[in-house]
C-alpha cells in the first residue's frame, strides 16, 4: 500500500536520493575499476592519468533506485507506471551503453538498438501524439508521431554520446538543458509545487544524479561516464521530451548537440565509432587543445570552437556551456510562445 | 582562514569564472549566429503553419477530411524536413570553412 506523501516531499526525495547514491557509489566504483584494470587514459593531460571507466553505471543505478523509491511512495497508479516506464526506457539505453563499453558495438548497431529503448513508452501509451508548437498550439500527429517516437529517444542519446568528449562536458551541458526544461515545463503547464508533475520528478532525478557525477567527472576527471553514462542521460532527455510533451523545447535546447552530430555525420559521410575515425584534435606544447587539421578527421563543434586558436580543456567545456545556455534561452522563449498560444493570445 | 576570507575567495572565484565566460563568448560569434538563425527559421516555420497550412479547411465528408488533414500534416512535415536540411547544410558549410582555414595555416607552415 502506498503512503500519501506531499508532492514537495517527493520532489525533495527525487533530487537527494540519486545525489546521495551517486556521491557514495562513485568513490567505490572508481576504486574497484582501477583495481580491476578497467580504466582509460586521459589524453588531454600531461601526466596521462588513468581514469576509471564506466562511471555511468552508478548514474544508472542511482536513477533506478530513486525511481523505485518514488514508485513506492506515490499513491496514483498511473503515475507509478509512468515512472516505471521512464526507468525502464533509461535502463534499456544504459544496458546498450554497458554492452557498448564492454564489446564495442558498431556505430550503426548502437543507434539501431537505441530505437528499441522507446518500446516501453509506446507499449504503455505514455505519450500524447500532440506536440505543442509556438503559434500553432497542440497538433495532432497520431501515426506520424508513432513513427517518429523511437527517434525522439535515440537521437538525443546518440548526440549526447557524441559530445561527451571532455572532462565534465556532458554533465554541465545536460544540467543546463535540464534546468531549462524545468522552467519551460513550469511556464507551459503552470503546475505548482502542490501538484505532482512527473516531468519535474524526472528532471530532479537526473539533476541529482548529474550534480554528484559532475564532482567526479569535472576537470581533472576521476571517472569517465563511458557510453553507459552518455546513453543513459541522453535517453532520459528523450523520454522526458516525449512523456512531458516537451519535444520542441528539448530539440531547441539541444541545438549544439544536434549541430555537433550533423558535423560528424556529414564530414565522415556516415556513422562511425570514435575509435574508427582520425583524431580531430591534438595537444599543444603548453597542453592546450588545438585542431589537427586532418582532413580525414570528423569536423566537430570542438573544431569550430578551436577555429580561432587553441584552448585549455576547461575553456572548451566553458564554450560548450555558453552555446547550451544560448540554446536554453531559446528553449525558454519557445515555452513562453507556446504558453501564449495555448492561452489564445496569439 | 577566517570565514570572511574564505567567503571573499569564493566570490572572487565565481567572479573570475563569469569573466572567463565573457572572454570566451566573442570567439563563438559564428556558432551563436547559426543557433539564432536555426531558432528564428523554426519560429518562421511555426508562423507559416499557423497562418497558412492551418487555414486549409476541414470537410464534413470523412474522405475529404482525411485528405485535408493528411495535406496539413504532410506540408508541415515537409517544412520541418527542409528546416532540418538547411540546418544540416549550414552546419556542414560552417565546419568546412573551418577545415579550409586549417589547410591554409598548414600550407603557410610548410612554405
Contacts between the chains, C-beta under 8 A, distances in Angstrom:
chain1	res1	chain2	res2	distance
A	133	B	46	5.0
A	133	B	49	6.8
A	133	B	50	7.9
A	134	B	43	6.3
A	134	B	46	4.8
A	135	B	43	7.7
A	135	B	46	4.5
A	135	B	47	5.2
A	135	B	49	7.3
A	135	B	50	3.9
A	135	B	51	7.7
A	136	B	46	5.8
A	136	B	49	5.3
A	136	B	50	4.7
A	136	B	54	6.6
A	139	B	76	7.5
A	141	B	73	6.5
A	144	B	73	5.9
A	144	B	77	6.7
A	252	B	39	6.4
A	252	B	42	7.1
A	255	B	35	5.2
A	255	B	38	5.9
A	255	B	39	7.3
A	256	B	31	7.7
A	256	B	35	7.2
A	258	B	87	7.7
A	259	B	31	7.6
A	259	B	34	7.2
A	259	B	35	7.7
A	259	B	87	7.7
A	259	B	91	5.1
A	262	B	87	6.9
A	262	B	88	5.0
A	262	B	91	4.4
A	262	B	92	7.0
A	263	B	91	5.5
A	263	B	92	7.0
A	263	B	95	4.7
A	266	B	88	6.7
A	266	B	91	7.2
A	266	B	92	4.3
A	266	B	95	7.5
A	267	B	92	7.6
A	267	B	95	6.6
A	291	B	98	7.6
A	291	B	102	5.7
A	293	B	99	7.7
A	293	B	102	3.7
A	293	B	103	6.9
A	293	B	105	6.9
A	293	B	106	5.3
A	295	B	99	6.5
A	295	B	103	7.7
A	299	B	95	3.8
A	299	B	96	7.1
A	299	B	98	6.1
A	299	B	99	5.9
A	300	B	95	7.7
A	301	B	31	7.5
A	303	B	95	6.4
A	303	B	98	5.3
A	303	B	99	7.8
A	304	B	30	7.3
A	304	B	31	5.7
A	304	B	94	6.5
A	304	B	95	6.2
A	304	B	98	5.6
A	305	B	27	7.3
A	305	B	28	6.9
A	305	B	31	7.4
A	307	B	27	7.6
A	307	B	30	7.8
A	307	B	98	5.1
A	307	B	101	6.4
A	308	B	27	4.6
A	311	B	24	7.9
A	315	B	20	7.2
A	315	B	24	6.1
A	318	B	20	6.3
A	318	B	21	5.9
A	318	B	24	5.6
A	319	B	24	5.4
A	319	B	27	7.5
A	319	B	28	5.9
A	321	B	21	7.5
A	322	B	21	6.1
A	322	B	24	6.3
A	322	B	25	5.8
A	322	B	28	5.9
A	322	B	32	7.9
A	323	B	28	6.4
A	323	B	31	6.0
A	323	B	32	7.0
A	323	B	35	6.8
A	326	B	32	5.5
A	326	B	35	5.5
A	326	B	36	7.8
A	327	B	35	5.7
A	327	B	39	7.7
A	330	B	35	7.0
A	330	B	36	7.8
A	330	B	39	4.3
A	333	B	39	7.8
A	334	B	39	7.9
A	337	B	43	7.5
A	337	B	46	8.0
A	346	B	50	7.9
